[in-house]
Amino acid sequence: MFKRKLPLIIVIALLSIFAVISLYPIFFIFITSFKNNTEFYGNFWGFPSKLRWSNYSQIAGNVLTWLKNSGIYSLLNVLLDLTIASLAAYAFVRYNFKYKEIVFYLIIGLLMMPGILLVVPMFVEVTKWHGINNIWALILPWTASDVPLGVIILRRFFQSEPIELFESAEIDGASEFRIFTQIAIPLAKPALTTVAILDILFTVNDFVWPMLIMTNNSDKPLAVGILQYTGATGSLTWGNIFAAYSLAMIPMIVVFALVARNFVNAITEGAIK
Amino acid sequence: MRKKRYGFIFFLIPIFLLLVVFRYYPLFSAVYHSFTTWNVISSKFVGFQNYVLLFKDNLFIASLRNIFIYILVSIIIITVMAIIGAELIFNLRSKLSAFWKYLFVVPMIVPYTVFILIWKFIYNPYLGILNGSLNLIGLSSLTQPWLGSPQTALYAVAFVGFPFFSTAQFLVILSSLQNLDRSILESAKLDGATTLKRVFKIDLPLIMDKIVLIIILTIIWNFQAFTNFYLLTFGGPGSSTLVPGLYLYQMAFENNSMGYACAIGVIMAIIALILVFITQKIEQLIIK
């Protein structure tokens, strides 16, 4: 008889090999973050002889500032996007108006546009208005690029909400804005979570726009600031550099541990949209 | 219901204010200025001059060639690896499969810049993990300056993120497999089909629409690739890894040729539209 199923042991072995390839670099970065240069060159693959927290304390000031900035910028972008996108999505579900389809495609068509095309004219505008290092010059373009996806996800969710709820509220004389804030939004928590997670990923990972707009070291988000740590020069050791990377990864890992399931769903849904 | 008339305007004002200022106007400005010579201070209308120059510009042509190779390589390796990874996990019991799925997602939450800088270190010719591992297992002859040689640099960038299990593409394939009708798979098992046969005869045809979707996503996302090329090679050595997004950036912010940069961007937008259009046509043919 031939084997019907791939033996479990082979499946696990293959997955383990891929897991090592995938995760070993992160593990390497972490253990090397405690080494000094002698150990880095002399004992490349091994564990550090002791935990040198000074590698961390030397870079913590910078990295924590950038992390804090990334956190604030992401939060503002999430709040703006959720507000603006849910308002718009609600209009598409609850109202009928002329050219509704066209207006909708006017919004979601923007998803097809290469973002870098708009970077040049926006940078010139921002420069003219003396907006360099202005937090809103950084965030509002982010929100503008994130709202189309938010509208798609939230519109589909509002469409799935039971229409009787809205109608009975309407009969009770609730205003449309009240129905929106008291009924539609509280029910839409799963969709809002999805949009928020995607927004956080976009803002934390975006690079070119913050690089152009945020030029003060103390205003930079992590994605841009971390470029200061790309190679060992002067008093900066590889231990410092990898301490910076390790510290930079921690907040997202904490967030992930809290919302792993939502996170996976958000990515999948964002891709399928 | 839906007796209300103009209330929708109130709900749509914020989004259109935002989009007019930060999307439509910049889009108009980019298209207009692609017909001008433009630096931050002044612009002069020159008609189609930028476009004429672009099609004679060897660097731009090299950047298009590079991005097409990069996309093609990415489509192949990402799609194949996403299917392999998803099938392996799909063949496990549900508890185990969740464990592996979350394990593989972890690199995805590393901030992208940090992720790329870690890969830059992996590829480092003297200190990197890749050459170090090759030396360790006695394959020193294979060691390379991966990002520093024109023969390997473009492929090295395309392999960043291997085995590509921490990608949206992988998650899409896995979730579509897990949503398949179990009874079909059970009956295949009863018929004595081997795993490989089941994968090719049943699983893959059933999720063909999702496979096409991840190919489209890879095209759209990778066509705009910027950060990885900027940080890993900045287009070099020579122009072996120059891509349109990076060339646009260099023209606008290092050469101060913003009109020319806008023309690159307009061409990119047009190519992106054509690529998506073609892929969707192919999708319709396959799925029929």
Interface residues (C-beta under 8 A of the other chain):
Chain A: F2 K3 R4 K5 L6 L8 V11 L14 L15 F18 A19 I21 S22 L23 Y24 P25 I26 F28 I29 F44 W45 S70 T83 I84 A85 L87 A88 Y90 A91 R94 Y95 N96 F97 V103 I107 L110 M112 M113 P114 G115 I116 L117 L118 V119 V120 P121 M122 F123 V124 E125 T127 K128 L140 P141 T143 A144 S145 V147 V151 I163 F166 E167 E170 E176 F177 F180 V204 N205 F207 V208 L212 L222 A223 V224 I226 L227 Y229 T230 W238 Y245 A248 M249 M252 I253 V255 F256 A260 F263 V264 I267 T268 G270 A271 I272
Chain B: M1 R2 K4 G7 F8 F10 F11 L12 P14 I15 L18 L19 V21 F22 R23 Y25 P26 L27 S29 A30 H33 W38 V40 G85 L88 I89 N91 L92 W100 K101 Y102 L103 F104 V105 V106 P107 M108 I109 V110 P111 Y112 T113 V114 L117 I118 W119 K120 F121 I122 L127 I129 G132 L136 F162 P163 F165 S166 A168 Q169 L171 V172 S175 K189 G192 A193 T194 T195 L196 L213 I214 L217 I220 F223 Q224 F226 T227 Y230 L231 G245 L248 Y249 A252 F253 M258 A261 C262 G265 V266 M268 A269 A272 L273 V276
